[in-house]
Amino acid sequence: MEDNHKVLDLLKELVHRLLTTPSSHSDPQFSQNPNPNSLTTTTNPNSINPNHQQALKYAIRILSSRMSPSIATDESAMAESIKRQLATQGKSSDALTFADLYSKFASKTGPGSVNNKWSVLYLLKVVSEDRKYRKIQSDPATVSNGFLPRLLDDELKGNGVSRVVNDVSRFQHNLGNSRVLNCNTRGNSDNSRYLRSEEGLEKGWKGGVLLVSKDPGNIRDLAYREFANLLREENEVSEEVLVRDVLYACQGIDGRFVKFEESVGGYLLLDSVRVSRATRIMVMNLCELGCLFRNVRAYISDCMDRFPAEDVGTVGQAFCAALQDELSEYYKLLAVLEAQSMNPIPMVSDSASSGNYISLRRLLVWFAEPMVKMRLMSDLVDNCGVLRGGAMAGAIHIHAQHGDPLLHDFMKRLLRRVCSPLFEMVRSWVLEGELEDIFSEFFVWGQPVKAESLWSKGYSLHTAMLPSFISQSLAHRILRTGKSINFLRVCCEDRSWADAATEAAAAAGTTTRRGGLGYGETDALESLVTEAAKRIDKHLMDVIYKQYKFKEHCLAIKRYLLLGQGDFVQYLMDIVGPELSEPANTISSFKLAGLLESAIRSSNAQYDDFDILDRLRVKMMPHSTGDRGWDVFSLEYDARVPLNTVFTESVMAKYLRIFNFLWKLRRVEHALIGAWKTMKPNSITSHFFTKLPQTVKLQLILTSRRCQVLWDEMNHFLTNLQYYIMFEVLEVSWSNFSNEMEVAKDLDDLFAAHEKYLQSIVEKSLLGERSEALYSTLFVLFDLILRFRCHADRLYEGINELQARTAESSLPSRDKAKSGRHLNNKSLESGSWLGEGRKAITQRASEFLRSTGQDIDAISKEYSSLFEGFISQLPIQQHIDLKFLMFRLDFTEFYTRSS
């Protein structure tokens, strides 16, 4: 109370000093009452100076108002605004004066200076604008443009003192005193309120205080109370109850007013509950979190229920565990919110507006981040829950490609848990060769096979389980590395690969223990796989080349199955030829094995490694009635583990086919050589030729000539064909294969090089599918050459008989009897010339030569036709080397011109 009086006295003193001028001091009225308290203590209100009353009232109105500026507190900007306003009004001198005064005002600091200079400038500007507006405004009831209350001169008439006193009383009330100041004239207490009452209006009170900002003490409270009453009328259920029901719904539990509706698949506020539309929408949006939670929780429960009986898989279990961890964090949040929901929600006018409570709007803020995470988890459950293993990890990885840092970090944390079993499978497979995949989740798929098929069929890439963050090339390297370890362990019985795996892990900067790799460490994974593949593949190639002598075995197959060892092949044909001329069903394979052993001892093959020679064996192919030994004889090479991984049954079948072709070619060549041995030149230059009749002599010359010419043609064909096969095909292919073996880095490269080598031989040797017609023609030519050998042998056997009979007829009588005794047996044979007379011999010789010549002519014509057809088919072959074969066979273009 005393402080309030002091403030009021200071205010009066300030107004008195500001309005005191020299003229006012000369006023006798002022000199009679120099005390400013006379404004309130005089009993005659008409004796108060009207200017002082108006100024005091104006000052009180200023202090009574709660002005709160809506602009930023910028002192320089406010000063610049005042100067610009003065200049705009044409008061340039006033503007300069203000600038000078402001510079002095702003530069003054220290004790006695004003700290809040901006507020002083703002007050002066508001007062100036208010006074200017009061002068130009004609309506006395109008307030001043949103700044200060208008003070009208007519208010000072009659009851001016009481108005001032009432304003003082109202000012005192605003300072915190609830009682009215006890003055000479006591005004109506209703005038102390901010809102004018009807009584004041009837008395002519048309002034008042303009609220230019929020008034937390009066009007705002009234408005808030009205708003609270309105909310209670609109909402049948309090917000606290709705908050608790929403929290229940977010835990998958039906509340009192919020329940789950199966028809819409979500939580809804009961229609019977009367709430505002905005509240209903807000509750529905908040309860979306509960629907998402139910979906995620149902998936986890279903997986856990199915796990003992069905193959949920380790990746699926890790996914459920990661979701459960996220739900645990979600439960913690709900526990905190539920504890805060026990606190009552204050009215907006209460001082506890920022207290520890939960409202629906606050729940929207709290649930913003959990809603994003739960929505993403629900999407993962819907889209990825039906997948397994690597497919599930890849699908989840696709959802992680998001630009939101929050979602990206969340998905990365989730994927580290989900991919942990998958990366453990990769580590175990790459470093240990162990396939720990009982649920078929890994992208490497294994099946039980024989040792020789372990590499080709034992393991394969299951692309459906390959996650998208592992590339195809990396997956193939992972597959090959594990296969190499298993090949060394199972087929090669080698255990030293473990050192290579340890060195690889050390070089990659990882560990061989569990948990060394994880999601997001693709570079580390690739480095580990690269180092492991490089070392293990190198170790495997050393074992194959050095311990199992792969190159030596390939060379042995080339020398014996591909008939590259010439002396061995020639001797073998010489000794097995008589035996193979017999019917196939009468030939003993044991006898042929002995002949093979003899051929080895009689050639340079005896100096080869015993292990290689021990693998070479005779094989009799299935035969039918009428087959000869030549048709069913073959050689085979016993490729044992681990070489049978390369020389599989299908590969050896190709080698067998190539051997049969080359063996047939050598047989035909051997037959032609045998025919040449019988076609010696002395057969027609011998002494008996001069004693033959002229007709027989001419027939003999023509037939022998035709036989010799045909033999030359056939020999030309076989010589060039054999040269092409042995050098252009076998040697060139072997040279390329040897070079590729040197640069092969892993077993796959070695397999590919050998397959290329074998395929090159097959294609160039006319054994491929695209050369079937040419191959058939070639074998018909071979059969025709063998037929020619039979006719040539028959021709020269007849010539030998004719020579013997002619020689007998020219001997003396005693020699004839002696020769007759020696040739008695032959003379008794059917069709023999030796037992006939000279005339009969001549006639029989003429008929024999004519028929033999006709047979040779028929063979010659058939051969020419087939050979020309064979030549014509060579240019259309796709392999370029076959075109070079044509050039060698027809380098003079004889056959081209004749056709």
Secondary structure, 3 states (H helix, E strand, C coil): CHHHHHHHHHHHHHHHHHHCCHHHHHCHHHHHCCCCCHHHHCCCHHHCCHHHHHHHHHHHHHHHCCCCCCCCCCHHHHHHHHHHHHHHCCCHHHHHHHHHHHHHHHHCCCCCCCCCHHHHHHHHHHHHHHHHHHHHCCCCCCCCCCCCCCCCHHHHCCCHHHHHHHHHHHHHHHCCCCCCCCCCCCCCHHHHCCCCCHHHHHCCCCCCCCCCCCCCCCHHHHHHHHHHHHHHHHCCCCHHHHHHHHHHHHCCCCCCCEEEECCCCEEEECCCCCCCHHHHHHHHHHHHHHHHHHHHHHHHHHHHHHCCCCCCCHHHHHHHHHHHHHHHHHHHHHHHHHHHHCCCCCCCCCCCCCCCCCCHHHHHHHCHHHHHHHHHHHHHHHHHCCCCHHHHHHHHHHHCCCCCHHHHHHHHHHHHHHCHHHHHHHHHHHHHCCCCCCCCCCCEEECCCCHHHHHHHHEEECHHHCCCCCCHHHHHHHHHHHHHHHHHHHHCCCCCHHHHHHHHHHHHCCCCCCCCCCCCCHHHHHHHHHHHHHHHHHHHHHHHHHHCCHHHHHHHHHHHCCCCCHHHHHHHHHHHHHHHCCEHHHCCHHHHHHHHHHHHHCCHHHHCCHHHHHHEEEEECCCCCCCEHHHHEEEEECCCCCHHHCCCHHHHHHHHHHHHHHHHHHHHHHHHHHHHHHCCCHHHHCHHHHHCCHHHHHHHHHHHHHHHHHHHHHHHHHHHHHHHHHHHHHHHHHHHHHHHHHHCCCHHHHHHHHHHHHHHHHHHCCCCHHHHHHHHHHHHHHHHHHHHHHHHHHHHHHHHHHHHHHHHHCCCHHHHHHHHHHCHHHHCCCCCCCCCCHHHHHHHHHHHHHHHHHHHHHHHHHHHHHHHHHHHHHHHCCCHHHHHHHHHHCCCCHHHHHC
